[in-house]
Amino acid sequence: MAGDCHADVVVTISTALSIAEDWRVVGSSTPGAIRWNQRCRIIFGRIDITPRIEPHVRAAQQRTAAAIDSAIASQSIEPVVAQLWTTLHQPVAVGGWTLLLRPDAVGVSDVSAEGDFIHANVSVTVRPLLSRHASPTTPTIAALPPNTPIAPRPSFDVFADLELPLADLAERATQVARQARADWDVSGVDMRGGADAIWFGVRVSRPFSGTLWIGAQLEYVEATRRIECTHAEVMPETEAVLRTMGVDVARLADALVGVGVPVGDQLDHFTTEYAAGVAQDLALGPALTTRIVPGPIRAADVFNTPEALGLTLAVPGTITVVTP
């Protein structure tokens, strides 16, 4: 027909993908160049009407870009991330210990599409803990947090607590107290631990009758591989009262400095057990495994509870979560 227009045009649209805080997929489509391989000319007279047609092509291009973004907005990766989040809460047996990854943040970056699939890098912040007491079957799963940008950092510290009965330290303190005050009748030493302090309770029947409580500071001493008392002090009010009775308690407090319990054997056993436990891939449910490469173990802190004396260990290393 004389009014026909034959043309060959290439219209491009590029779409960048990202993930919103609520895990929806967000598309940002941008109309690209319009390339006319064959311009639109009316057969009769070979009149070029491309300038009149191109605004309509551009309008259709804009509508298509908006339709793409609208279709993408209906998609969400929350079910996939939630499954990963749940899996990372599963306890993992490591020798005689239970490893808890304890994730607390998750973020997605570098989102792209290929065919029917969306690809992305997932980063998770974890607070790994090795526990003797955690249940290997009943994890508490925190709610999935919003998508949060996280800088990938594969290195981490796993924390583990070694515990010893306070009675071990009490026995050694009793021996020291009797040697330091051979002129007293010392029947024994009780230990009282709290959230931020530990006390030696020296039971005395002569030259006075009662329990003398001495506050103590405990530290791990690398040279001796022991938890030792590095400072001991009688409450000033108590010391003042006893001084009026002619009783000197400073010598006893000074003698308790250095009393301690060895933890070298426990450290060696833990090191061997942990290295053997992470020497192979650790299953995180049926779909994931984790690979841990441990570094040198260091003592991070000394703590105490009403019943136990403890040493917190920090085990640096790297961790990788992979599909089997």
C-alpha positions as CSV (number, residue, x, y, z in Angstrom):
1,M,0.0,0.0,0.0
2,A,1.2,3.5,-0.7
3,G,0.9,4.5,3.0
4,D,2.9,1.6,4.4
5,C,6.1,2.3,6.4
6,H,8.7,-0.4,6.7
7,A,11.4,0.2,9.4
8,D,13.9,-1.7,11.5
9,V,14.4,-0.3,15.0
10,V,16.3,-1.5,18.1
11,V,14.9,-0.3,21.5
12,T,17.0,-0.9,24.6
13,I,16.1,-0.8,28.3
14,S,18.6,-1.5,31.1
15,T,17.4,-2.6,34.6
16,A,19.4,-2.3,37.8
17,L,18.4,-4.6,40.6
18,S,18.6,-4.0,44.4
19,I,17.0,-5.3,47.5
20,A,14.9,-3.1,49.8
21,E,15.0,-3.3,53.6
22,D,11.9,-5.5,53.6
23,W,13.5,-7.9,51.2
24,R,11.5,-6.9,48.1
25,V,13.3,-6.8,44.8
26,V,13.5,-3.3,43.5
27,G,14.0,-2.6,39.8
28,S,15.2,0.6,38.3
29,S,14.7,0.5,34.6
30,T,16.3,3.1,32.3
31,P,15.3,3.6,28.7
32,G,18.4,3.4,26.5
33,A,19.2,4.4,23.0
34,I,16.9,3.9,20.1
35,R,18.8,2.7,17.0
36,W,17.2,2.8,13.6
37,N,18.7,0.2,11.4
38,Q,16.2,1.2,8.7
39,R,14.4,4.4,9.0
40,C,10.7,4.7,8.5
41,R,9.9,5.9,5.0
42,I,6.6,5.9,3.2
43,I,6.9,3.6,0.2
44,F,5.3,6.1,-2.1
45,G,7.6,9.0,-2.5
46,R,10.2,7.6,0.0
47,I,9.3,10.2,2.5
48,D,11.2,9.8,5.8
49,I,8.6,10.1,8.7
50,T,11.0,8.7,11.4
51,P,11.0,12.0,13.3
52,R,7.2,11.8,13.6
53,I,7.3,8.1,14.7
54,E,10.2,8.2,17.2
55,P,8.2,10.1,20.0
56,H,5.7,7.3,20.0
57,V,8.4,4.7,20.2
58,R,10.0,6.6,23.1
59,A,6.7,6.8,24.9
60,A,6.2,3.0,24.4
61,Q,9.7,2.5,25.7
62,Q,8.9,4.5,28.9
63,R,5.7,2.5,29.5
64,T,7.6,-0.7,29.1
65,A,10.3,0.3,31.6
66,A,7.6,1.2,34.1
67,A,5.9,-2.1,33.5
68,I,9.1,-4.0,34.1
69,D,9.7,-2.2,37.4
70,S,6.1,-2.9,38.5
71,A,6.5,-6.6,37.7
72,I,9.8,-6.8,39.6
73,A,8.3,-5.1,42.7
74,S,6.0,-8.1,43.2
75,Q,9.0,-10.3,43.8
76,S,10.6,-10.9,47.2
77,I,13.6,-12.9,48.4
78,E,12.5,-13.0,52.0
79,P,11.6,-16.7,51.9
80,V,15.0,-17.6,50.7
81,V,16.8,-15.3,53.2
82,A,14.6,-16.5,56.0
83,Q,15.5,-20.1,55.3
84,L,19.2,-19.2,55.4
85,W,18.6,-17.2,58.6
86,T,17.0,-20.2,60.3
87,T,19.7,-22.5,59.2
88,L,22.4,-20.3,60.7
89,H,20.7,-20.7,64.1
90,Q,21.2,-24.4,64.1
91,P,23.7,-25.6,66.7
92,V,26.7,-27.5,65.4
93,A,28.5,-30.2,67.3
94,V,32.2,-29.5,67.6
95,G,33.8,-32.3,69.6
96,G,32.3,-32.2,73.0
97,W,31.1,-28.6,72.5
98,T,28.2,-27.0,70.7
99,L,28.9,-24.1,68.3
100,L,26.3,-21.4,68.1
101,L,26.8,-19.0,65.3
102,R,24.2,-16.5,66.7
103,P,23.6,-14.4,63.6
104,D,22.4,-10.8,64.4
105,A,22.4,-9.0,61.0
106,V,22.1,-10.0,57.3
107,G,22.6,-8.0,54.1
108,V,22.4,-8.6,50.4
109,S,24.6,-6.9,47.8
110,D,25.7,-7.2,44.1
111,V,22.3,-8.3,42.9
112,S,22.1,-9.4,39.3
113,A,19.8,-11.6,37.1
114,E,20.5,-14.4,34.7
115,G,17.6,-16.0,33.0
116,D,15.0,-16.9,35.6
117,F,17.3,-16.5,38.5
118,I,18.5,-13.7,40.7
119,H,22.0,-13.9,42.0
120,A,23.3,-12.0,45.0
121,N,26.0,-11.9,47.7
122,V,24.7,-12.5,51.2
123,S,26.7,-11.3,54.2
124,V,25.8,-12.3,57.8
125,T,27.2,-10.9,61.0
126,V,27.5,-13.6,63.6
127,R,28.7,-13.8,67.2
128,P,30.0,-17.4,67.5
129,L,30.0,-19.1,70.9
130,L,31.2,-22.5,71.9
131,S,29.1,-23.8,74.8
132,R,29.1,-27.0,76.9
133,H,25.6,-26.3,78.0
134,A,23.7,-25.3,74.9
135,S,21.0,-27.7,73.6
136,P,22.0,-29.3,70.3
137,T,18.3,-29.6,69.2
138,T,16.3,-26.7,70.4
139,P,17.7,-23.4,69.0
140,T,16.0,-20.1,69.7
141,I,15.6,-18.3,66.4
142,A,15.5,-14.6,66.3
143,A,13.2,-12.7,63.9
144,L,14.6,-12.0,60.5
145,P,16.0,-8.4,60.6
146,P,15.8,-6.0,57.7
147,N,18.3,-6.0,54.9
148,T,21.3,-4.1,56.2
149,P,24.5,-3.3,54.3
150,I,27.4,-5.4,55.7
151,A,31.0,-5.2,54.7
152,P,32.2,-8.8,54.1
153,R,34.6,-9.9,56.8
154,P,35.3,-13.6,57.0
155,S,37.5,-13.4,60.1
156,F,35.9,-13.8,63.5
157,D,36.4,-14.7,67.2
158,V,34.7,-17.8,68.7
159,F,34.3,-17.4,72.4
160,A,34.3,-20.4,74.8
161,D,34.2,-20.6,78.6
162,L,36.2,-23.0,80.6
163,E,34.8,-23.5,84.1
164,L,36.5,-24.8,87.3
165,P,34.8,-25.3,90.7
166,L,35.4,-22.5,93.1
167,A,36.2,-25.3,95.6
168,D,39.6,-25.8,93.9
169,L,40.6,-22.2,94.6
170,A,39.1,-22.3,98.1
171,E,41.3,-25.3,98.9
172,R,44.5,-23.6,97.8
173,A,43.4,-20.4,99.6
174,T,42.9,-22.3,102.9
175,Q,46.5,-23.7,102.7
176,V,47.9,-20.2,102.1
177,A,45.8,-18.7,104.9
178,R,47.0,-21.3,107.4
179,Q,50.6,-20.8,106.4
180,A,50.4,-17.0,106.5
181,R,48.7,-16.9,109.9
182,A,50.0,-19.9,111.7
183,D,49.1,-18.1,115.0
184,W,45.4,-18.1,114.0
185,D,43.0,-21.0,114.0
186,V,41.8,-21.0,110.4
187,S,39.1,-23.7,109.8
188,G,38.8,-23.1,106.0
189,V,38.1,-20.6,103.3
190,D,34.7,-20.1,101.6
191,M,34.4,-18.6,98.1
192,R,31.7,-16.2,97.1
193,G,31.4,-15.2,93.4
194,G,29.2,-12.6,91.9
195,A,28.8,-10.7,88.6
196,D,31.8,-8.4,89.1
197,A,33.6,-9.6,92.2
198,I,34.9,-12.6,94.1
199,W,35.5,-12.9,97.8
200,F,37.6,-15.1,100.0
201,G,35.8,-15.9,103.3
202,V,38.4,-16.9,105.8
203,R,36.8,-18.7,108.7
204,V,38.6,-17.9,112.0
205,S,38.1,-19.0,115.6
206,R,41.2,-17.4,117.1
207,P,42.2,-14.6,117.8
208,F,38.6,-13.6,117.0
209,S,35.6,-15.6,115.9
210,G,34.0,-15.1,112.6
211,T,34.5,-15.0,108.8
212,L,36.8,-12.4,107.4
213,W,35.8,-11.5,103.9
214,I,38.6,-10.4,101.6
215,G,37.8,-9.0,98.1
216,A,40.0,-10.3,95.3
217,Q,40.9,-9.5,91.7
218,L,41.6,-12.5,89.5
219,E,43.5,-12.6,86.2
220,Y,44.9,-15.2,83.9
221,V,48.7,-15.2,84.0
222,E,50.2,-16.5,80.7
223,A,53.6,-17.3,82.2
224,T,52.2,-19.8,84.7
225,R,49.0,-20.7,82.8
226,R,47.1,-20.1,85.9
227,I,44.1,-18.0,87.1
228,E,45.7,-16.1,90.0
229,C,44.7,-13.6,92.6
230,T,46.6,-10.4,91.6
231,H,45.1,-8.1,94.3
232,A,43.4,-8.8,97.6
233,E,42.0,-6.2,100.1
234,V,40.0,-6.3,103.3
235,M,37.2,-3.7,103.4
236,P,38.6,-0.6,105.2
237,E,35.8,-0.6,107.7
238,T,36.5,-4.2,108.7
239,E,40.2,-3.6,108.9
240,A,39.7,-0.6,111.1
241,V,37.5,-2.5,113.6
242,L,40.0,-5.4,113.7
243,R,42.9,-3.1,114.2
244,T,41.2,-1.7,117.4
245,M,41.2,-5.3,118.6
246,G,44.9,-5.6,117.9
247,V,44.4,-7.9,114.9
248,D,46.5,-7.3,111.8
249,V,44.8,-8.7,108.6
250,A,47.0,-7.0,106.0
251,R,49.5,-9.8,106.1
252,L,46.7,-12.3,105.3
253,A,45.5,-10.3,102.4
254,D,49.0,-9.9,101.0
255,A,49.6,-13.7,101.3
256,L,46.5,-14.4,99.2
257,V,48.0,-12.5,96.3
258,G,49.4,-15.2,93.9
259,V,47.1,-18.0,95.0
260,G,45.5,-19.6,92.0
261,V,44.5,-22.7,90.1
262,P,46.2,-24.1,87.0
263,V,44.3,-24.3,83.7
264,G,47.0,-25.4,81.4
265,D,45.6,-29.0,81.1
266,Q,42.1,-27.7,80.3
267,L,43.6,-25.3,77.7
268,D,45.5,-28.1,76.0
269,H,42.5,-30.4,76.0
270,F,40.2,-27.6,74.6
271,T,42.8,-26.8,71.8
272,T,43.1,-30.4,70.7
273,E,39.3,-31.0,70.9
274,Y,38.4,-27.8,69.0
275,A,41.0,-28.4,66.3
276,A,39.8,-32.0,65.7
277,G,36.2,-30.8,65.7
278,V,36.7,-28.2,62.9
279,A,39.1,-30.3,60.9
280,Q,36.1,-31.3,58.7
281,D,33.2,-29.5,57.2
282,L,30.4,-28.9,59.7
283,A,26.8,-29.5,58.5
284,L,24.4,-26.6,58.9
285,G,21.2,-28.5,58.1
286,P,20.8,-30.4,54.8
287,A,21.7,-27.5,52.5
288,L,24.7,-25.8,53.9
289,T,28.1,-26.6,55.5
290,T,30.6,-24.3,57.3
291,R,34.3,-24.5,57.1
292,I,36.3,-23.0,59.9
293,V,40.1,-22.4,59.9
294,P,41.1,-21.7,63.5
295,G,43.9,-19.4,64.7
296,P,45.9,-19.4,67.9
297,I,43.8,-19.4,71.1
298,R,44.1,-16.6,73.6
299,A,42.7,-15.9,77.0
300,A,40.2,-13.1,76.8
301,D,38.8,-12.7,80.3
302,V,38.4,-14.2,83.8
303,F,34.9,-14.5,85.2
304,N,33.1,-16.1,88.1
305,T,29.7,-17.3,89.0
306,P,28.3,-18.2,92.4
307,E,29.6,-21.8,91.8
308,A,32.4,-21.6,89.3
309,L,35.6,-19.8,88.3
310,G,35.9,-19.4,84.6
311,L,38.3,-18.4,81.8
312,T,36.8,-17.0,78.6
313,L,38.8,-18.0,75.5
314,A,38.9,-16.2,72.2
315,V,39.6,-18.4,69.2
316,P,40.3,-16.3,66.0
317,G,39.8,-17.8,62.6
318,T,38.0,-17.6,59.3
319,I,34.6,-19.1,58.4
320,T,33.0,-19.9,55.1
321,V,29.5,-21.1,54.5
322,V,29.1,-23.2,51.4
323,T,26.6,-25.5,49.7
324,P,27.7,-29.1,49.8
